[in-house]
Amino acid sequence: MIPRWAVEQLGLTPQADESVRLAWFDDSTRSVESVELEASFLGGRFQGRYALTDEPHGVIGRNVLNYFRLLFDGPAKTWQRVTNG
């Protein structure tokens, strides 16, 4: 998910898109606005349609996480890429 503020800074126009549906914690699903873009993360490029969020931070999905080994430290609020096997 991409924060709406970032999309606005890029000058992209969000589109209401029935194909982007999100499941919510109350078991409902909702269509959300989305944008088509190429996202860059840790040197990788990921092209596709991304749902928008009004939160200040985005959400990295499985399409990105499947390419990296990451170590998350919740109490320290840090993360790092793991480069060794």
PDB file with one MODEL, atoms N, CA, C and O in Angstrom:
MODEL        1
ATOM      1  N   MET A   1       0.842  -1.173   0.000  1.00  0.00           N
ATOM      2  CA  MET A   1       0.000   0.000   0.000  1.00  0.00           C
ATOM      3  C   MET A   1       0.889   1.238   0.000  1.00  0.00           C
ATOM      4  O   MET A   1       1.930   1.276   0.657  1.00  0.00           O
ATOM      5  N   ILE A   2       0.466   2.228  -0.734  1.00  0.00           N
ATOM      6  CA  ILE A   2       1.239   3.463  -0.887  1.00  0.00           C
ATOM      7  C   ILE A   2       0.491   4.597  -0.181  1.00  0.00           C
ATOM      8  O   ILE A   2      -0.714   4.759  -0.373  1.00  0.00           O
ATOM      9  N   PRO A   3       1.200   5.379   0.631  1.00  0.00           N
ATOM     10  CA  PRO A   3       0.528   6.520   1.264  1.00  0.00           C
ATOM     11  C   PRO A   3       0.041   7.533   0.217  1.00  0.00           C
ATOM     12  O   PRO A   3       0.750   7.843  -0.740  1.00  0.00           O
ATOM     13  N   ARG A   4      -1.169   8.035   0.417  1.00  0.00           N
ATOM     14  CA  ARG A   4      -1.764   8.993  -0.510  1.00  0.00           C
ATOM     15  C   ARG A   4      -0.866  10.229  -0.697  1.00  0.00           C
ATOM     16  O   ARG A   4      -0.761  10.763  -1.802  1.00  0.00           O
ATOM     17  N   TRP A   5      -0.218  10.679   0.398  1.00  0.00           N
ATOM     18  CA  TRP A   5       0.619  11.883   0.292  1.00  0.00           C
ATOM     19  C   TRP A   5       1.761  11.679  -0.700  1.00  0.00           C
ATOM     20  O   TRP A   5       2.142  12.613  -1.406  1.00  0.00           O
ATOM     21  N   ALA A   6       2.312  10.459  -0.759  1.00  0.00           N
ATOM     22  CA  ALA A   6       3.422  10.178  -1.675  1.00  0.00           C
ATOM     23  C   ALA A   6       2.934  10.213  -3.124  1.00  0.00           C
ATOM     24  O   ALA A   6       3.624  10.719  -4.008  1.00  0.00           O
ATOM     25  N   VAL A   7       1.755   9.677  -3.352  1.00  0.00           N
ATOM     26  CA  VAL A   7       1.173   9.669  -4.695  1.00  0.00           C
ATOM     27  C   VAL A   7       0.897  11.099  -5.152  1.00  0.00           C
ATOM     28  O   VAL A   7       1.137  11.443  -6.309  1.00  0.00           O
ATOM     29  N   GLU A   8       0.392  11.931  -4.238  1.00  0.00           N
ATOM     30  CA  GLU A   8       0.130  13.330  -4.574  1.00  0.00           C
ATOM     31  C   GLU A   8       1.420  14.066  -4.908  1.00  0.00           C
ATOM     32  O   GLU A   8       1.445  14.882  -5.829  1.00  0.00           O
ATOM     33  N   GLN A   9       2.502  13.787  -4.164  1.00  0.00           N
ATOM     34  CA  GLN A   9       3.789  14.429  -4.452  1.00  0.00           C
ATOM     35  C   GLN A   9       4.312  14.043  -5.826  1.00  0.00           C
ATOM     36  O   GLN A   9       4.974  14.840  -6.490  1.00  0.00           O
ATOM     37  N   LEU A  10       4.015  12.818  -6.254  1.00  0.00           N
ATOM     38  CA  LEU A  10       4.451  12.356  -7.571  1.00  0.00           C
ATOM     39  C   LEU A  10       3.568  12.887  -8.698  1.00  0.00           C
ATOM     40  O   LEU A  10       3.906  12.754  -9.874  1.00  0.00           O
ATOM     41  N   GLY A  11       2.429  13.491  -8.333  1.00  0.00           N
ATOM     42  CA  GLY A  11       1.517  14.019  -9.342  1.00  0.00           C
ATOM     43  C   GLY A  11       0.705  12.959 -10.054  1.00  0.00           C
ATOM     44  O   GLY A  11       0.208  13.194 -11.155  1.00  0.00           O
ATOM     45  N   LEU A  12       0.562  11.782  -9.435  1.00  0.00           N
ATOM     46  CA  LEU A  12      -0.217  10.699 -10.041  1.00  0.00           C
ATOM     47  C   LEU A  12      -1.696  10.857  -9.703  1.00  0.00           C
ATOM     48  O   LEU A  12      -2.047  11.428  -8.671  1.00  0.00           O
ATOM     49  N   THR A  13      -2.549  10.354 -10.571  1.00  0.00           N
ATOM     50  CA  THR A  13      -3.990  10.429 -10.361  1.00  0.00           C
ATOM     51  C   THR A  13      -4.512   9.063  -9.919  1.00  0.00           C
ATOM     52  O   THR A  13      -4.462   8.101 -10.686  1.00  0.00           O
ATOM     53  N   PRO A  14      -5.015   8.974  -8.680  1.00  0.00           N
ATOM     54  CA  PRO A  14      -5.589   7.702  -8.218  1.00  0.00           C
ATOM     55  C   PRO A  14      -6.834   7.350  -9.018  1.00  0.00           C
ATOM     56  O   PRO A  14      -7.537   8.223  -9.527  1.00  0.00           O
ATOM     57  N   GLN A  15      -7.090   6.044  -9.114  1.00  0.00           N
ATOM     58  CA  GLN A  15      -8.277   5.575  -9.813  1.00  0.00           C
ATOM     59  C   GLN A  15      -9.051   4.642  -8.909  1.00  0.00           C
ATOM     60  O   GLN A  15      -8.482   3.789  -8.227  1.00  0.00           O
ATOM     61  N   ALA A  16     -10.380   4.823  -8.919  1.00  0.00           N
ATOM     62  CA  ALA A  16     -11.236   3.858  -8.232  1.00  0.00           C
ATOM     63  C   ALA A  16     -11.161   2.592  -9.066  1.00  0.00           C
ATOM     64  O   ALA A  16     -11.390   2.634 -10.275  1.00  0.00           O
ATOM     65  N   ASP A  17     -10.848   1.479  -8.446  1.00  0.00           N
ATOM     66  CA  ASP A  17     -10.580   0.260  -9.204  1.00  0.00           C
ATOM     67  C   ASP A  17     -11.195  -0.924  -8.474  1.00  0.00           C
ATOM     68  O   ASP A  17     -10.754  -1.285  -7.383  1.00  0.00           O
ATOM     69  N   GLU A  18     -12.210  -1.527  -9.075  1.00  0.00           N
ATOM     70  CA  GLU A  18     -12.884  -2.669  -8.463  1.00  0.00           C
ATOM     71  C   GLU A  18     -11.950  -3.867  -8.298  1.00  0.00           C
ATOM     72  O   GLU A  18     -12.217  -4.751  -7.485  1.00  0.00           O
ATOM     73  N   SER A  19     -10.844  -3.903  -9.073  1.00  0.00           N
ATOM     74  CA  SER A  19      -9.961  -5.065  -8.975  1.00  0.00           C
ATOM     75  C   SER A  19      -9.062  -5.006  -7.738  1.00  0.00           C
ATOM     76  O   SER A  19      -8.439  -6.005  -7.379  1.00  0.00           O
ATOM     77  N   VAL A  20      -8.993  -3.842  -7.085  1.00  0.00           N
ATOM     78  CA  VAL A  20      -8.197  -3.738  -5.866  1.00  0.00           C
ATOM     79  C   VAL A  20      -9.154  -3.744  -4.689  1.00  0.00           C
ATOM     80  O   VAL A  20      -9.748  -2.726  -4.335  1.00  0.00           O
ATOM     81  N   ARG A  21      -9.286  -4.917  -4.095  1.00  0.00           N
ATOM     82  CA  ARG A  21     -10.183  -5.088  -2.958  1.00  0.00           C
ATOM     83  C   ARG A  21      -9.351  -5.548  -1.769  1.00  0.00           C
ATOM     84  O   ARG A  21      -8.499  -6.427  -1.894  1.00  0.00           O
ATOM     85  N   LEU A  22      -9.607  -4.948  -0.628  1.00  0.00           N
ATOM     86  CA  LEU A  22      -8.871  -5.281   0.584  1.00  0.00           C
ATOM     87  C   LEU A  22      -9.794  -5.930   1.590  1.00  0.00           C
ATOM     88  O   LEU A  22     -10.952  -5.536   1.729  1.00  0.00           O
ATOM     89  N   ALA A  23      -9.281  -6.928   2.294  1.00  0.00           N
ATOM     90  CA  ALA A  23     -10.033  -7.571   3.377  1.00  0.00           C
ATOM     91  C   ALA A  23      -9.739  -6.818   4.668  1.00  0.00           C
ATOM     92  O   ALA A  23      -8.583  -6.518   4.966  1.00  0.00           O
ATOM     93  N   TRP A  24     -10.775  -6.516   5.428  1.00  0.00           N
ATOM     94  CA  TRP A  24     -10.647  -5.785   6.680  1.00  0.00           C
ATOM     95  C   TRP A  24     -10.785  -6.745   7.850  1.00  0.00           C
ATOM     96  O   TRP A  24     -11.219  -7.885   7.679  1.00  0.00           O
ATOM     97  N   PHE A  25     -10.416  -6.285   9.031  1.00  0.00           N
ATOM     98  CA  PHE A  25     -10.436  -7.141  10.217  1.00  0.00           C
ATOM     99  C   PHE A  25     -11.839  -7.572  10.616  1.00  0.00           C
ATOM    100  O   PHE A  25     -11.991  -8.547  11.352  1.00  0.00           O
ATOM    101  N   ASP A  26     -12.871  -6.868  10.147  1.00  0.00           N
ATOM    102  CA  ASP A  26     -14.248  -7.258  10.463  1.00  0.00           C
ATOM    103  C   ASP A  26     -14.809  -8.230   9.428  1.00  0.00           C
ATOM    104  O   ASP A  26     -16.021  -8.439   9.369  1.00  0.00           O
ATOM    105  N   ASP A  27     -13.939  -8.825   8.611  1.00  0.00           N
ATOM    106  CA  ASP A  27     -14.277  -9.795   7.561  1.00  0.00           C
ATOM    107  C   ASP A  27     -14.990  -9.189   6.359  1.00  0.00           C
ATOM    108  O   ASP A  27     -15.461  -9.931   5.496  1.00  0.00           O
ATOM    109  N   SER A  28     -15.084  -7.874   6.274  1.00  0.00           N
ATOM    110  CA  SER A  28     -15.669  -7.249   5.097  1.00  0.00           C
ATOM    111  C   SER A  28     -14.558  -7.006   4.068  1.00  0.00           C
ATOM    112  O   SER A  28     -13.373  -7.038   4.400  1.00  0.00           O
ATOM    113  N   THR A  29     -14.950  -6.767   2.840  1.00  0.00           N
ATOM    114  CA  THR A  29     -14.003  -6.373   1.804  1.00  0.00           C
ATOM    115  C   THR A  29     -14.461  -5.041   1.224  1.00  0.00           C
ATOM    116  O   THR A  29     -15.654  -4.742   1.184  1.00  0.00           O
ATOM    117  N   ARG A  30     -13.493  -4.248   0.775  1.00  0.00           N
ATOM    118  CA  ARG A  30     -13.794  -2.929   0.221  1.00  0.00           C
ATOM    119  C   ARG A  30     -12.882  -2.661  -0.968  1.00  0.00           C
ATOM    120  O   ARG A  30     -11.705  -3.020  -0.970  1.00  0.00           O
ATOM    121  N   SER A  31     -13.456  -2.026  -1.968  1.00  0.00           N
ATOM    122  CA  SER A  31     -12.647  -1.535  -3.086  1.00  0.00           C
ATOM    123  C   SER A  31     -11.992  -0.246  -2.652  1.00  0.00           C
ATOM    124  O   SER A  31     -12.601   0.564  -1.952  1.00  0.00           O
ATOM    125  N   VAL A  32     -10.751  -0.052  -3.066  1.00  0.00           N
ATOM    126  CA  VAL A  32     -10.018   1.155  -2.683  1.00  0.00           C
ATOM    127  C   VAL A  32      -9.404   1.793  -3.921  1.00  0.00           C
ATOM    128  O   VAL A  32      -9.256   1.148  -4.960  1.00  0.00           O
ATOM    129  N   GLU A  33      -9.049   3.066  -3.798  1.00  0.00           N
ATOM    130  CA  GLU A  33      -8.358   3.737  -4.883  1.00  0.00           C
ATOM    131  C   GLU A  33      -6.969   3.139  -5.028  1.00  0.00           C
ATOM    132  O   GLU A  33      -6.392   2.624  -4.070  1.00  0.00           O
ATOM    133  N   SER A  34      -6.443   3.216  -6.242  1.00  0.00           N
ATOM    134  CA  SER A  34      -5.136   2.632  -6.503  1.00  0.00           C
ATOM    135  C   SER A  34      -4.419   3.439  -7.578  1.00  0.00           C
ATOM    136  O   SER A  34      -5.011   4.280  -8.254  1.00  0.00           O
ATOM    137  N   VAL A  35      -3.140   3.161  -7.713  1.00  0.00           N
ATOM    138  CA  VAL A  35      -2.332   3.761  -8.777  1.00  0.00           C
ATOM    139  C   VAL A  35      -1.442   2.684  -9.379  1.00  0.00           C
ATOM    140  O   VAL A  35      -1.041   1.733  -8.708  1.00  0.00           O
ATOM    141  N   GLU A  36      -1.146   2.858 -10.651  1.00  0.00           N
ATOM    142  CA  GLU A  36      -0.196   1.989 -11.341  1.00  0.00           C
ATOM    143  C   GLU A  36       1.154   2.680 -11.273  1.00  0.00           C
ATOM    144  O   GLU A  36       1.283   3.825 -11.706  1.00  0.00           O
ATOM    145  N   LEU A  37       2.164   2.001 -10.735  1.00  0.00           N
ATOM    146  CA  LEU A  37       3.480   2.624 -10.647  1.00  0.00           C
ATOM    147  C   LEU A  37       4.554   1.571 -10.485  1.00  0.00           C
ATOM    148  O   LEU A  37       4.278   0.388 -10.284  1.00  0.00           O
ATOM    149  N   GLU A  38       5.789   2.040 -10.579  1.00  0.00           N
ATOM    150  CA  GLU A  38       6.943   1.190 -10.320  1.00  0.00           C
ATOM    151  C   GLU A  38       7.555   1.653  -9.007  1.00  0.00           C
ATOM    152  O   GLU A  38       8.022   2.786  -8.895  1.00  0.00           O
ATOM    153  N   ALA A  39       7.550   0.775  -8.022  1.00  0.00           N
ATOM    154  CA  ALA A  39       8.101   1.100  -6.709  1.00  0.00           C
ATOM    155  C   ALA A  39       9.524   0.552  -6.618  1.00  0.00           C
ATOM    156  O   ALA A  39       9.839  -0.499  -7.177  1.00  0.00           O
ATOM    157  N   SER A  40      10.362   1.279  -5.913  1.00  0.00           N
ATOM    158  CA  SER A  40      11.751   0.866  -5.719  1.00  0.00           C
ATOM    159  C   SER A  40      11.971   0.606  -4.235  1.00  0.00           C
ATOM    160  O   SER A  40      11.592   1.423  -3.396  1.00  0.00           O
ATOM    161  N   PHE A  41      12.582  -0.530  -3.908  1.00  0.00           N
ATOM    162  CA  PHE A  41      12.857  -0.889  -2.523  1.00  0.00           C
ATOM    163  C   PHE A  41      14.116  -1.727  -2.483  1.00  0.00           C
ATOM    164  O   PHE A  41      14.178  -2.777  -3.124  1.00  0.00           O
ATOM    165  N   LEU A  42      15.124  -1.287  -1.741  1.00  0.00           N
ATOM    166  CA  LEU A  42      16.388  -2.009  -1.579  1.00  0.00           C
ATOM    167  C   LEU A  42      16.998  -2.423  -2.916  1.00  0.00           C
ATOM    168  O   LEU A  42      17.551  -3.516  -3.043  1.00  0.00           O
ATOM    169  N   GLY A  43      16.895  -1.554  -3.897  1.00  0.00           N
ATOM    170  CA  GLY A  43      17.487  -1.823  -5.199  1.00  0.00           C
ATOM    171  C   GLY A  43      16.611  -2.637  -6.134  1.00  0.00           C
ATOM    172  O   GLY A  43      16.944  -2.782  -7.310  1.00  0.00           O
ATOM    173  N   GLY A  44      15.497  -3.174  -5.642  1.00  0.00           N
ATOM    174  CA  GLY A  44      14.574  -3.919  -6.493  1.00  0.00           C
ATOM    175  C   GLY A  44      13.505  -2.992  -7.056  1.00  0.00           C
ATOM    176  O   GLY A  44      13.192  -1.963  -6.457  1.00  0.00           O
ATOM    177  N   ARG A  45      12.948  -3.356  -8.203  1.00  0.00           N
ATOM    178  CA  ARG A  45      11.882  -2.571  -8.825  1.00  0.00           C
ATOM    179  C   ARG A  45      10.658  -3.451  -8.949  1.00  0.00           C
ATOM    180  O   ARG A  45      10.735  -4.584  -9.424  1.00  0.00           O
ATOM    181  N   PHE A  46       9.515  -2.913  -8.514  1.00  0.00           N
ATOM    182  CA  PHE A  46       8.279  -3.682  -8.459  1.00  0.00           C
ATOM    183  C   PHE A  46       7.169  -2.885  -9.128  1.00  0.00           C
ATOM    184  O   PHE A  46       6.680  -1.893  -8.588  1.00  0.00           O
ATOM    185  N   GLN A  47       6.785  -3.337 -10.305  1.00  0.00           N
ATOM    186  CA  GLN A  47       5.772  -2.630 -11.081  1.00  0.00           C
ATOM    187  C   GLN A  47       4.417  -3.289 -10.856  1.00  0.00           C
ATOM    188  O   GLN A  47       4.304  -4.514 -10.859  1.00  0.00           O
ATOM    189  N   GLY A  48       3.398  -2.470 -10.661  1.00  0.00           N
ATOM    190  CA  GLY A  48       2.067  -3.012 -10.492  1.00  0.00           C
ATOM    191  C   GLY A  48       1.073  -1.962 -10.035  1.00  0.00           C
ATOM    192  O   GLY A  48       1.368  -0.767 -10.014  1.00  0.00           O
ATOM    193  N   ARG A  49      -0.105  -2.432  -9.673  1.00  0.00           N
ATOM    194  CA  ARG A  49      -1.161  -1.565  -9.167  1.00  0.00           C
ATOM    195  C   ARG A  49      -1.120  -1.650  -7.654  1.00  0.00           C
ATOM    196  O   ARG A  49      -1.172  -2.739  -7.083  1.00  0.00           O
ATOM    197  N   TYR A  50      -1.027  -0.493  -7.006  1.00  0.00           N
ATOM    198  CA  TYR A  50      -0.901  -0.428  -5.558  1.00  0.00           C
ATOM    199  C   TYR A  50      -2.091   0.308  -4.952  1.00  0.00           C
ATOM    200  O   TYR A  50      -2.500   1.362  -5.441  1.00  0.00           O
ATOM    201  N   ALA A  51      -2.634  -0.253  -3.893  1.00  0.00           N
ATOM    202  CA  ALA A  51      -3.733   0.381  -3.169  1.00  0.00           C
ATOM    203  C   ALA A  51      -3.208   1.580  -2.396  1.00  0.00           C
ATOM    204  O   ALA A  51      -2.055   1.592  -1.963  1.00  0.00           O
ATOM    205  N   LEU A  52      -4.052   2.585  -2.225  1.00  0.00           N
ATOM    206  CA  LEU A  52      -3.677   3.780  -1.470  1.00  0.00           C
ATOM    207  C   LEU A  52      -4.132   3.670  -0.030  1.00  0.00           C
ATOM    208  O   LEU A  52      -5.142   3.035   0.271  1.00  0.00           O
ATOM    209  N   THR A  53      -3.377   4.295   0.852  1.00  0.00           N
ATOM    210  CA  THR A  53      -3.748   4.389   2.254  1.00  0.00           C
ATOM    211  C   THR A  53      -3.626   5.838   2.702  1.00  0.00           C
ATOM    212  O   THR A  53      -2.768   6.577   2.219  1.00  0.00           O
ATOM    213  N   ASP A  54      -4.488   6.238   3.622  1.00  0.00           N
ATOM    214  CA  ASP A  54      -4.410   7.587   4.189  1.00  0.00           C
ATOM    215  C   ASP A  54      -3.491   7.634   5.398  1.00  0.00           C
ATOM    216  O   ASP A  54      -3.353   8.685   6.024  1.00  0.00           O
ATOM    217  N   GLU A  55      -2.865   6.524   5.737  1.00  0.00           N
ATOM    218  CA  GLU A  55      -1.915   6.477   6.845  1.00  0.00           C
ATOM    219  C   GLU A  55      -0.598   7.123   6.413  1.00  0.00           C
ATOM    220  O   GLU A  55      -0.325   7.211   5.216  1.00  0.00           O
ATOM    221  N   PRO A  56       0.222   7.576   7.363  1.00  0.00           N
ATOM    222  CA  PRO A  56       1.473   8.241   6.990  1.00  0.00           C
ATOM    223  C   PRO A  56       2.526   7.293   6.411  1.00  0.00           C
ATOM    224  O   PRO A  56       3.461   7.745   5.750  1.00  0.00           O
ATOM    225  N   HIS A  57       2.388   5.990   6.648  1.00  0.00           N
ATOM    226  CA  HIS A  57       3.356   5.008   6.159  1.00  0.00           C
ATOM    227  C   HIS A  57       2.656   3.982   5.285  1.00  0.00           C
ATOM    228  O   HIS A  57       1.469   3.711   5.464  1.00  0.00           O
ATOM    229  N   GLY A  58       3.387   3.416   4.346  1.00  0.00           N
ATOM    230  CA  GLY A  58       2.840   2.377   3.488  1.00  0.00           C
ATOM    231  C   GLY A  58       2.971   1.004   4.122  1.00  0.00           C
ATOM    232  O   GLY A  58       3.445   0.862   5.250  1.00  0.00           O
ATOM    233  N   VAL A  59       2.543   0.001   3.378  1.00  0.00           N
ATOM    234  CA  VAL A  59       2.630  -1.388   3.825  1.00  0.00           C
ATOM    235  C   VAL A  59       3.325  -2.176   2.723  1.00  0.00           C
ATOM    236  O   VAL A  59       2.904  -2.147   1.567  1.00  0.00           O
ATOM    237  N   ILE A  60       4.396  -2.882   3.090  1.00  0.00           N
ATOM    238  CA  ILE A  60       5.111  -3.713   2.126  1.00  0.00           C
ATOM    239  C   ILE A  60       4.419  -5.075   2.086  1.00  0.00           C
ATOM    240  O   ILE A  60       4.257  -5.732   3.115  1.00  0.00           O
ATOM    241  N   GLY A  61       4.018  -5.485   0.897  1.00  0.00           N
ATOM    242  CA  GLY A  61       3.282  -6.739   0.743  1.00  0.00           C
ATOM    243  C   GLY A  61       4.172  -7.907   0.365  1.00  0.00           C
ATOM    244  O   GLY A  61       5.386  -7.764   0.220  1.00  0.00           O
ATOM    245  N   ARG A  62       3.549  -9.063   0.209  1.00  0.00           N
ATOM    246  CA  ARG A  62       4.282 -10.287  -0.128  1.00  0.00           C
ATOM    247  C   ARG A  62       4.995 -10.173  -1.462  1.00  0.00           C
ATOM    248  O   ARG A  62       6.057 -10.767  -1.647  1.00  0.00           O
ATOM    249  N   ASN A  63       4.425  -9.413  -2.402  1.00  0.00           N
ATOM    250  CA  ASN A  63       5.077  -9.283  -3.714  1.00  0.00           C
ATOM    251  C   ASN A  63       6.476  -8.704  -3.579  1.00  0.00           C
ATOM    252  O   ASN A  63       7.340  -8.994  -4.407  1.00  0.00           O
ATOM    253  N   VAL A  64       6.720  -7.898  -2.563  1.00  0.00           N
ATOM    254  CA  VAL A  64       8.050  -7.335  -2.316  1.00  0.00           C
ATOM    255  C   VAL A  64       8.820  -8.204  -1.329  1.00  0.00           C
ATOM    256  O   VAL A  64       9.987  -8.519  -1.560  1.00  0.00           O
ATOM    257  N   LEU A  65       8.186  -8.586  -0.247  1.00  0.00           N
ATOM    258  CA  LEU A  65       8.873  -9.347   0.801  1.00  0.00           C
ATOM    259  C   LEU A  65       9.413 -10.692   0.320  1.00  0.00           C
ATOM    260  O   LEU A  65      10.390 -11.194   0.875  1.00  0.00           O
ATOM    261  N   ASN A  66       8.799 -11.275  -0.688  1.00  0.00           N
ATOM    262  CA  ASN A  66       9.267 -12.565  -1.206  1.00  0.00           C
ATOM    263  C   ASN A  66      10.656 -12.492  -1.826  1.00  0.00           C
ATOM    264  O   ASN A  66      11.277 -13.529  -2.058  1.00  0.00           O
ATOM    265  N   TYR A  67      11.155 -11.291  -2.098  1.00  0.00           N
ATOM    266  CA  TYR A  67      12.463 -11.127  -2.737  1.00  0.00           C
ATOM    267  C   TYR A  67      13.594 -10.849  -1.762  1.00  0.00           C
ATOM    268  O   TYR A  67      14.754 -10.808  -2.172  1.00  0.00           O
ATOM    269  N   PHE A  68      13.296 -10.657  -0.499  1.00  0.00           N
ATOM    270  CA  PHE A  68      14.316 -10.242   0.453  1.00  0.00           C
ATOM    271  C   PHE A  68      14.245 -11.056   1.741  1.00  0.00           C
ATOM    272  O   PHE A  68      13.191 -11.574   2.111  1.00  0.00           O
ATOM    273  N   ARG A  69      15.389 -11.155   2.413  1.00  0.00           N
ATOM    274  CA  ARG A  69      15.427 -11.668   3.776  1.00  0.00           C
ATOM    275  C   ARG A  69      15.587 -10.451   4.670  1.00  0.00           C
ATOM    276  O   ARG A  69      16.589  -9.740   4.589  1.00  0.00           O
ATOM    277  N   LEU A  70      14.595 -10.212   5.523  1.00  0.00           N
ATOM    278  CA  LEU A  70      14.607  -9.049   6.402  1.00  0.00           C
ATOM    279  C   LEU A  70      14.482  -9.502   7.842  1.00  0.00           C
ATOM    280  O   LEU A  70      13.794 -10.477   8.143  1.00  0.00           O
ATOM    281  N   LEU A  71      15.153  -8.788   8.724  1.00  0.00           N
ATOM    282  CA  LEU A  71      15.068  -9.058  10.151  1.00  0.00           C
ATOM    283  C   LEU A  71      14.395  -7.852  10.813  1.00  0.00           C
ATOM    284  O   LEU A  71      14.908  -6.734  10.760  1.00  0.00           O
ATOM    285  N   PHE A  72      13.245  -8.099  11.433  1.00  0.00           N
ATOM    286  CA  PHE A  72      12.505  -7.039  12.109  1.00  0.00           C
ATOM    287  C   PHE A  72      12.717  -7.153  13.611  1.00  0.00           C
ATOM    288  O   PHE A  72      12.576  -8.235  14.180  1.00  0.00           O
ATOM    289  N   ASP A  73      13.051  -6.051  14.249  1.00  0.00           N
ATOM    290  CA  ASP A  73      13.210  -5.988  15.703  1.00  0.00           C
ATOM    291  C   ASP A  73      12.148  -5.031  16.226  1.00  0.00           C
ATOM    292  O   ASP A  73      12.357  -3.818  16.265  1.00  0.00           O
ATOM    293  N   GLY A  74      11.011  -5.581  16.627  1.00  0.00           N
ATOM    294  CA  GLY A  74       9.883  -4.777  17.078  1.00  0.00           C
ATOM    295  C   GLY A  74      10.187  -3.872  18.255  1.00  0.00           C
ATOM    296  O   GLY A  74       9.899  -2.677  18.187  1.00  0.00           O
ATOM    297  N   PRO A  75      10.766  -4.399  19.346  1.00  0.00           N
ATOM    298  CA  PRO A  75      11.036  -3.531  20.488  1.00  0.00           C
ATOM    299  C   PRO A  75      11.965  -2.362  20.153  1.00  0.00           C
ATOM    300  O   PRO A  75      11.794  -1.265  20.684  1.00  0.00           O
ATOM    301  N   ALA A  76      12.938  -2.590  19.285  1.00  0.00           N
ATOM    302  CA  ALA A  76      13.869  -1.519  18.915  1.00  0.00           C
ATOM    303  C   ALA A  76      13.323  -0.657  17.771  1.00  0.00           C
ATOM    304  O   ALA A  76      13.883   0.388  17.441  1.00  0.00           O
ATOM    305  N   LYS A  77      12.225  -1.114  17.179  1.00  0.00           N
ATOM    306  CA  LYS A  77      11.610  -0.419  16.042  1.00  0.00           C
ATOM    307  C   LYS A  77      12.601  -0.233  14.895  1.00  0.00           C
ATOM    308  O   LYS A  77      12.718   0.846  14.314  1.00  0.00           O
ATOM    309  N   THR A  78      13.315  -1.328  14.587  1.00  0.00           N
ATOM    310  CA  THR A  78      14.296  -1.302  13.511  1.00  0.00           C
ATOM    311  C   THR A  78      14.089  -2.502  12.605  1.00  0.00           C
ATOM    312  O   THR A  78      13.396  -3.453  12.967  1.00  0.00           O
ATOM    313  N   TRP A  79      14.688  -2.452  11.434  1.00  0.00           N
ATOM    314  CA  TRP A  79      14.724  -3.592  10.538  1.00  0.00           C
ATOM    315  C   TRP A  79      16.027  -3.503   9.763  1.00  0.00           C
ATOM    316  O   TRP A  79      16.623  -2.433   9.637  1.00  0.00           O
ATOM    317  N   GLN A  80      16.457  -4.650   9.245  1.00  0.00           N
ATOM    318  CA  GLN A  80      17.664  -4.681   8.425  1.00  0.00           C
ATOM    319  C   GLN A  80      17.561  -5.811   7.429  1.00  0.00           C
ATOM    320  O   GLN A  80      16.890  -6.816   7.666  1.00  0.00           O
ATOM    321  N   ARG A  81      18.230  -5.633   6.323  1.00  0.00           N
ATOM    322  CA  ARG A  81      18.296  -6.665   5.308  1.00  0.00           C
ATOM    323  C   ARG A  81      19.337  -7.695   5.727  1.00  0.00           C
ATOM    324  O   ARG A  81      20.431  -7.324   6.153  1.00  0.00           O
ATOM    325  N   VAL A  82      19.021  -8.963   5.614  1.00  0.00           N
ATOM    326  CA  VAL A  82      19.957 -10.053   5.941  1.00  0.00           C
ATOM    327  C   VAL A  82      20.564 -10.504   4.618  1.00  0.00           C
ATOM    328  O   VAL A  82      19.848 -10.924   3.709  1.00  0.00           O
ATOM    329  N   THR A  83      21.877 -10.415   4.517  1.00  0.00           N
ATOM    330  CA  THR A  83      22.532 -10.721   3.246  1.00  0.00           C
ATOM    331  C   THR A  83      23.207 -12.084   3.217  1.00  0.00           C
ATOM    332  O   THR A  83      23.549 -12.580   2.143  1.00  0.00           O
ATOM    333  N   ASN A  84      23.403 -12.699   4.382  1.00  0.00           N
ATOM    334  CA  ASN A  84      24.025 -14.029   4.369  1.00  0.00           C
ATOM    335  C   ASN A  84      22.947 -15.096   4.484  1.00  0.00           C
ATOM    336  O   ASN A  84      21.840 -14.831   4.952  1.00  0.00           O
ATOM    337  N   GLY A  85      23.285 -16.307   4.050  1.00  0.00           N
ATOM    338  CA  GLY A  85      22.319 -17.404   3.986  1.00  0.00           C
ATOM    339  C   GLY A  85      21.928 -17.915   5.283  1.00  0.00           C
ATOM    340  O   GLY A  85      21.121 -18.841   5.363  1.00  0.00           O
TER     341      GLY A  85
ENDMDL
END
